[in-house]
Amino acid sequence: MVHTQIRGTFVVSSIPFSDDDLINQAFHDCYYSFLLFQGNSGIYTHTS
């Protein structure tokens, strides 16, 4: 799965959890969004 941040824009290109696990999905997205947002400029990609 690839998370891409472009100048503060956070995009999730795939669903990290099963469809019925929306709480964990939301947490995961917010967690990575928080990490990617700190101290980064330009384009940053995290693959897991």
Backbone torsions as a table, in degrees:
resi	resn	phi	psi	omega
1	MET	NA	144.9	-175.7
2	VAL	-122.8	130.1	174.8
3	HIS	-111.6	128.4	-178.8
4	THR	-124.3	131.5	177.0
5	GLN	-115.9	124.5	176.7
6	ILE	-122.8	104.5	179.5
7	ARG	48.7	51.0	175.4
8	GLY	90.0	-4.9	178.1
9	THR	-92.9	125.0	-176.9
10	PHE	-106.9	125.1	-178.0
11	VAL	-125.4	129.6	174.0
12	VAL	-105.5	116.9	-172.9
13	SER	-90.1	-9.3	177.5
14	SER	-151.4	158.5	-179.2
15	ILE	-83.0	119.9	-173.6
16	PRO	-76.5	-15.3	-177.3
17	PHE	-133.6	172.9	176.4
18	SER	-63.5	156.1	-173.6
19	ASP	-59.7	-28.2	-177.2
20	ASP	-88.8	1.7	-177.6
21	ASP	-107.8	55.8	-172.0
22	LEU	-67.6	-32.2	-179.7
23	ILE	-65.7	-48.3	178.4
24	ASN	-65.1	-36.1	177.9
25	GLN	-61.3	-47.4	-178.9
26	ALA	-63.3	-42.2	178.3
27	PHE	-61.6	-46.5	-179.8
28	HIS	-59.0	-47.4	-179.2
29	ASP	-62.5	-44.2	-179.4
30	CYS	-67.2	-38.3	-179.5
31	TYR	-62.7	-49.3	179.6
32	TYR	-69.0	-34.8	177.1
33	SER	-60.9	-42.7	178.9
34	PHE	-62.9	-46.3	-179.2
35	LEU	-64.3	-43.6	-176.5
36	LEU	-69.6	-27.2	-175.8
37	PHE	-76.4	-22.0	-175.9
38	GLN	-83.3	120.1	170.6
39	GLY	69.2	13.1	-179.0
40	ASN	-113.4	141.2	174.3
41	SER	-135.0	161.2	-177.2
42	GLY	75.0	-136.5	-175.6
43	ILE	-115.0	129.1	177.9
44	TYR	-132.1	132.2	-179.7
45	THR	-123.4	131.0	176.7
46	HIS	-116.1	125.5	179.3
47	THR	-114.0	132.0	178.8
48	SER	-135.3	NA	NA
